[in-house]
Amino acid sequence: MTKAADLPIKDKLLALYNLQKIDSQLTQIEILKGELPMEVQDLEDEISGLNKRIAKIQGTIDGINEELQLHNKNIKEANALIEKYKKQLENVKNNREFEALTKEIELQELEVKLSEKRIGQASEKVGKHQEMLNLVQAKLDEKLSDLEKKKEELEVIITKTEKDEEKLRKKSDKARTGIEERLLKAYDRVQNRYRNKMSVVSIERDACGGCYNKIPPQVQLDIKIMKKIITCEHCGRILVDAEALD
C-alpha cells in the first residue's frame, strides 16, 4: 500500500480538498449552533459566581444573627440579675449593702441599654444585607431562567444535528488517515487560525478564495498543473484548482 507521503501531488491535494469539504460541513453545524455553547458556558460561570456571592452574604447574615442571639441572651441575663438585686434590696441591713445593690442594678440596666443599642445596629446591618441578598437572588433567578432557555435552544439544535455531526466526524477522522503528518499539521495550523476553519481554498476571480488577495497568473498556472503544493503568500491557505479536483 502506498504511503501518504509517497502519493502524487494531485492525490495529496485531493485528499486535503476532500478533508476540507467534510470539515466545512462540520463548521456549518457549529455556525448553526452559533454562540449558544459559549453563552451557556458564560451563564454557568456567572451563576456560579452569584451562588458564591449569595453564600457569602448569607454567611454574614448568619454571623450577625448569632451576635443578636448573644445580645438577647445578655439582656435576659441582665434583667434576671436586676430582679434578683431588687428582691435583695427588700432585705438590706445597712446603707453600704443598699448602695452596692443599687450600683449593681444600674450596671445591669446599662448592660441592657448597651445590648439594645447593639441589637438595633445589628438589625440594621441584617436589613441591608438581606436587601442585598434579595437583589442578588433576583439576578440569579433571572440568569437561571436565561440558562434554561439557552440550553433548550442548544438541545434542539444538537438533537437535529448530532447524527450528522457524528457521521461527519468519523468521515473526517478517516480522511485524515490518508494524509501525511506534515501536511496535516500545516492544515490544522491554518484551520485554527481562521474562524471559518478554511485551510484549503480554490481560486475565485483570480484571487485567493480565503483572503481575496490577487494571485499572479504564473502562480495560478502552477496551481492548475499540480506539480507542487502552493499556499497563499498572504493568508497561508493551501490553494487548489477546485474544478480539476471535483
HUJOJO-V260991 format. One record per residue. N is the residue number from 1. SS is DSSP state (H for helix, E for strand, C for the rest). Layout:
n=N ss=SS
n=N ss=SS
This chain:
n=1 ss=C
n=2 ss=C
n=3 ss=C
n=4 ss=H
n=5 ss=H
n=6 ss=H
n=7 ss=C
n=8 ss=C
n=9 ss=H
n=10 ss=H
n=11 ss=H
n=12 ss=H
n=13 ss=H
n=14 ss=H
n=15 ss=H
n=16 ss=H
n=17 ss=H
n=18 ss=H
n=19 ss=H
n=20 ss=H
n=21 ss=H
n=22 ss=H
n=23 ss=H
n=24 ss=H
n=25 ss=H
n=26 ss=H
n=27 ss=H
n=28 ss=H
n=29 ss=H
n=30 ss=H
n=31 ss=H
n=32 ss=H
n=33 ss=H
n=34 ss=C
n=35 ss=C
n=36 ss=H
n=37 ss=H
n=38 ss=H
n=39 ss=H
n=40 ss=H
n=41 ss=H
n=42 ss=H
n=43 ss=H
n=44 ss=H
n=45 ss=H
n=46 ss=H
n=47 ss=H
n=48 ss=H
n=49 ss=H
n=50 ss=H
n=51 ss=H
n=52 ss=H
n=53 ss=H
n=54 ss=H
n=55 ss=H
n=56 ss=H
n=57 ss=H
n=58 ss=H
n=59 ss=H
n=60 ss=H
n=61 ss=H
n=62 ss=H
n=63 ss=H
n=64 ss=H
n=65 ss=H
n=66 ss=H
n=67 ss=H
n=68 ss=H
n=69 ss=H
n=70 ss=H
n=71 ss=H
n=72 ss=H
n=73 ss=H
n=74 ss=H
n=75 ss=H
n=76 ss=H
n=77 ss=H
n=78 ss=H
n=79 ss=H
n=80 ss=H
n=81 ss=H
n=82 ss=H
n=83 ss=H
n=84 ss=H
n=85 ss=H
n=86 ss=H
n=87 ss=H
n=88 ss=H
n=89 ss=H
n=90 ss=C
n=91 ss=C
n=92 ss=C
n=93 ss=C
n=94 ss=C
n=95 ss=H
n=96 ss=H
n=97 ss=H
n=98 ss=H
n=99 ss=H
n=100 ss=H
n=101 ss=H
n=102 ss=H
n=103 ss=H
n=104 ss=H
n=105 ss=H
n=106 ss=H
n=107 ss=H
n=108 ss=H
n=109 ss=H
n=110 ss=H
n=111 ss=H
n=112 ss=H
n=113 ss=H
n=114 ss=H
n=115 ss=H
n=116 ss=H
n=117 ss=H
n=118 ss=H
n=119 ss=H
n=120 ss=H
n=121 ss=H
n=122 ss=H
n=123 ss=H
n=124 ss=H
n=125 ss=H
n=126 ss=H
n=127 ss=H
n=128 ss=H
n=129 ss=H
n=130 ss=H
n=131 ss=H
n=132 ss=H
n=133 ss=H
n=134 ss=H
n=135 ss=H
n=136 ss=H
n=137 ss=H
n=138 ss=H
n=139 ss=H
n=140 ss=H
n=141 ss=H
n=142 ss=H
n=143 ss=H
n=144 ss=H
n=145 ss=H
n=146 ss=H
n=147 ss=H
n=148 ss=H
n=149 ss=H
n=150 ss=H
n=151 ss=H
n=152 ss=H
n=153 ss=H
n=154 ss=H
n=155 ss=H
n=156 ss=H
n=157 ss=H
n=158 ss=H
n=159 ss=H
n=160 ss=H
n=161 ss=H
n=162 ss=H
n=163 ss=H
n=164 ss=H
n=165 ss=H
n=166 ss=H
n=167 ss=H
n=168 ss=H
n=169 ss=H
n=170 ss=H
n=171 ss=H
n=172 ss=H
n=173 ss=H
n=174 ss=H
n=175 ss=H
n=176 ss=H
n=177 ss=C
n=178 ss=C
n=179 ss=C
n=180 ss=C
n=181 ss=H
n=182 ss=H
n=183 ss=H
n=184 ss=H
n=185 ss=H
n=186 ss=H
n=187 ss=H
n=188 ss=H
n=189 ss=H
n=190 ss=H
n=191 ss=H
n=192 ss=H
n=193 ss=H
n=194 ss=C
n=195 ss=C
n=196 ss=C
n=197 ss=C
n=198 ss=C
n=199 ss=C
n=200 ss=E
n=201 ss=E
n=202 ss=E
n=203 ss=E
n=204 ss=E
n=205 ss=C
n=206 ss=C
n=207 ss=E
n=208 ss=E
n=209 ss=C
n=210 ss=C
n=211 ss=C
n=212 ss=C
n=213 ss=C
n=214 ss=E
n=215 ss=C
n=216 ss=C
n=217 ss=H
n=218 ss=H
n=219 ss=H
n=220 ss=H
n=221 ss=H
n=222 ss=H
n=223 ss=H
n=224 ss=H
n=225 ss=H
n=226 ss=C
n=227 ss=C
n=228 ss=C
n=229 ss=C
n=230 ss=E
n=231 ss=E
n=232 ss=C
n=233 ss=C
n=234 ss=C
n=235 ss=C
n=236 ss=C
n=237 ss=C
n=238 ss=E
n=239 ss=E
n=240 ss=E
n=241 ss=C
n=242 ss=H
n=243 ss=H
n=244 ss=H
n=245 ss=H
n=246 ss=C
